[in-house]
Amino acid sequence: MDLIKKTNIDFVSRRNTFFMISLIVTILGVGAAIPLIDLGIDFTGGTEVKMAFRNNTVTTDQVRATVGALGYSGSEIKSYGADGEYLIRVQASGNASDVSASIVEGLQKKFPNEVVELLGANNVEKKVSGELALESVIAVALSFLLMLIYIGFRFEFVMGLGSIVALLHDVLMAFAVSVLFNKLGLINLELSINSIAAYLTILGYSINDKVVVFDRIRENREKHKGMSLSELINLSINETLARTLITGVSVLAALLVMVMFGGDVLEGFAFTMFIGIVIGTYSSIYIAASFVIWYTDRIKHKKVGSVGTAKA
């Protein structure tokens, strides 16, 4: 039994409205997010200490003041995980064990009635963090290039271009939402290697979604040779809509479980993926294929008419 019956929704008639709204929201979102980026230890270098006050009698301000008095000025203190657990990030080089031991010892002396427990420590040298940042940028850029080549060869260049536009929209919007949620303290979403992994995974999922739509467009072009490009794309989106929505909801359900029960290691990755898939599903319906119409009509100076005169 089909969960979603055959639909006949007019997706492309208001494509310009959706495209402009998406463009404006993306520009404003990224512009607002860039100054608020919280770089993780992977990109800044330093030492990251995870610790807990088991009696939960110490406030964040008290932890910050104590760590500063220990000689680690400008440190970043975050409450995360369970009550009484903190993430302390300091710009200190050297052995992570020595730095974490110094911080835990200082906190234990300052709060003798507390039980201070070290949960973990991580150290990244500035040289290594710079290399990680460069390699992350290269990885994302190469993924875009390879996808453009793949779609261009499998279908047509304009479809590859439409996919890249939609993928840029997906990643930039996921980035903006993640930074905003992190700044509001709703979830720990600092920009780290895990974030880059999430963005690359979003690209993989999203491009697969767009390939399904473009593949159906190619099939329908052979079946309906007299159909206009707009009608052809509308038909193809409607025919793949059930698959798009059911697949998306299934993945989102699994990610929601990871966000809620995956702990601090997985929640940031899972939440970024969750946002990316919601946005990716939207862009598969309203952005990618609609861009093909816009490009064919405006850039190539062809009136969108029959498939024989306006290739998708």
N, C-alpha and C positions, 0 to 999 in steps of 0.2 A: 504493500500500500504506500502510495506517495505521500510523504509528509507535507510537501508543498506542491499544490496543483499547478498546472501550466498557467503562466501569467502573461498578461499583455499590457505591461506598464510602459508608458512613454518616457524613457529615460533621457533621450537625447534632445528633446525639444527645448529643455531649459538648461542645456549644457553650458551655455555662456554664463548663466547666473551662478551655477555651481562652481564653474571654473574660476570666476572672479572672486567668489567668496573664499574658495580654498586658497587662492593666491594671496589675498589680503591677510587671511588668518595666519598663513604660513610665514609671511614676511614679518607681521607684527609679533607673532609668537617667537620666532627665532631672534628677532631684534631685542625682545624683552628678556629672552633666556640667556643670551651670550654674557651679559654682565653678571649674571647670577650663577654661572657655572661653578660647581664645587668639584674641583679636581681631586681624584683619589690619589693615594700614595703611589700608585703605579706611574703617574705622570709628574708628580711634584718632587718625589724623592723624600727621604726622611724615614721616620720610624712610626709605626702604627701599633698601639697597644690596646688590647681588649681585656677589660678587667671588670670585676663585679664587687659591689658591697653587699654581702649576703644579708645584713640586717636592714639594709635600705634606709639608713638614717642620714645620708649625705646628699646635698643638692648639687646640681651642675655648677652653680657659681662657686661653691666651696671647693669642688674638684679643680676648677679652672684656677682659682686663686692659689691653691696649694701647689699645683703643677708649675705655675709661673714662679712661685717662690723657690722652687727647686732648681731654677735656672733655665727652664724651657719656656721663654717668653714667646708670645704669639702662637701658642699652641691652640689646637682646635679640639673642643670637647663636645661629644655628642652622646645623648642618651639613646640607647637602642636596645632591641630585644626585650628581655624581661625587665621588671622594675629593679633598679639598682645596678644595671649593667651599663658600662660606658665604653665608648670608643675614643681613645686619646691619640691625636696625631700631632707629632712634634717634628720640627725641622732639625733633626739631630742625626748626624752620620755616625758610623761606628757599628759595633755589634748590637743587634736588636735585643739580645738577652741581657746585656749590660744596661741598656737604656730602660728596658721594661722593669728590670730588677730595681733600678734606682727609683723609678716612679712608684712602684708598688711599695717599696720600703718607706719612701717618704710619706705616702698616703697612710700607711699603717701607723706610723709614728704620730701623724697629725690627728688621726682618728682611732685612738687605742681601743675604743669600745666596739669598733667595727671588725668584721672579718673580711679582709681584702684578699681577693682571689684573682690570680692572673689566668686569663682565658686563652691568650695567644699573643704573639708579637710577630711583626713582619717588618723587614728593612729593605728599602730600595734606594740605591745610590742615584744621585742626580744624573750621571752619565747614562745609566741604564734606563731611567725614566724618560730621558730625551729620545733614546733609541726606540723605546716602546711607543712613544707618541708618533714618531715618524713612520714606524712600521704599521701602526694602526691606520694612519691616513692613506698609506700606500695600499693596504689591504682593501679598504673601502673603495678607493679610486679604481683599482684593478677589477674589483667585482662589478662595478658599473660598466667598465669598458668591455669586459668579457660577455656580460649579458646583452649589451648593445650589439656586439658582433654575432652572438648566438641568434637573437631574435631577427636581426637583419638578414642572416643567411637562411634561417628557417622560414621566415615569412617575407617581409619587405622592410626596407630601411625605415620608412615612416612608422611602421609598427614598433620597430626597435626604439625609435626616438620617443614614441608615445609611452613605451614601457619605462624608459629612463626618466622621463618627466614625472610619471606616477610614482616611481620608486624614490626619487628625490623628495617628492611631497611626503611619502610615507615616513622616510627616515627623519626628515627635518621636523615634522609634526611630532613624531615619537620623542625626538630629542627635546623639543620645547616643552611638551607635557611632563616629561621626566624631570627636567630641571625645575619646573614650577612645583611639582609635588615634593621634590627634595627640599626646596627652599622653604616650603610651608611646613616641613617637618612631618609630613604625613607618612613618608616611607623613605628609607635610606637608598637614594639613587644617585650617589656621586658618580662622576664620570671616571670609569675605570676600565680595565681590560674586560671585565664581565659585561660592561655596557657595550663595548665594541662588538663582543661576541653576540650580544642580543640584536644589535643593529644588522649585523651580517646575516643572522638567522631570519630576521624580518625580511631582508632582501630576498633570501632564498624562498621563503613561503610566498611572498607577494608576487614574485616573478612567475611562480608556478600558476598562481591564480590568473594572471594576465595571459599566460600562454594558452590556458584553457579557453578563454574568451576569443583570442585571436585565431585559435585553431578552428573554433566553430564559425567564425567569420569567413575563413578560407573555404570551409566546407559549404556554407550557405551561398557563397559567391558563385560556386559551380551549379548549385541547385536552382538559384533564383537570379538568372542572368539579367533580367529586366528590372530588378529592384534597385531603388536608389540607395546610395551609400548610407544615408541616415536610417532608412527602414531596415537595411541589412544589418547594421550594427545593433539597432534596437531589438530586432528579432533574435540575434545571437546572444545578447545579454540576457534576454528573457529565458531563452532555452537553457542557459547555464546558471541561472539564478539559484535554482534549488541546490545544485551542487556547491555553489559558492557559499551559500548561507549555512547549509548543513555541515560542511567541512569547517567553516569558521567557528560555528557554535561548539562543535566537538572539541576543537583545539582550545578554545577559550575556557571551556569547562575544566579541562586538565590544567591549564595555566592558573585558573582561579584557585584550585586546590593547592598548587605550588606556592602561590602568593600567601595563602592563609596558613599553610602548615609546613612550608619548605624551610623555614628558619631564615636567619640573616644572610646566609650564603646564597640562597636561591631566590629570595623574595624580590630583590632588585632586578635580576635577570628576567624573572617570570613576569613581573609587572610591566617592564619595558616591552617584552614580547606581547603581552596582553593588549597594551595600547597600540602597538604597531600593527597587530592583526586586525583590530577594529578599523583603524585608519586604512590599512591595506585593502580590506574588503570594500570599503567605501570607494577607494580610488579605482578598484577594478571595475566598478559599476559606473562611476561618474567622471573619471578623469582620463584613464588610458585610451579607451576607444574614442571618446569624445575629442581628444587631442588629434586623433587621426583625421577627423572631419575638419577640424579647424585648420590643420596644416595643409590638407589637400585643397581646401577652399581659399585660404588666405595666402599662404606662403608660395604654393605652386601656381597661384592665380588661375585656378580652375573652379568653375562652378560645380558644386556637389550635385551631380545628377545621377545618371545610370552608372552601374558598375563598369560598364564598358568604356565610359568616358572619364570616370574618376576612380582610379584604382585605390583600394584600401591599402 
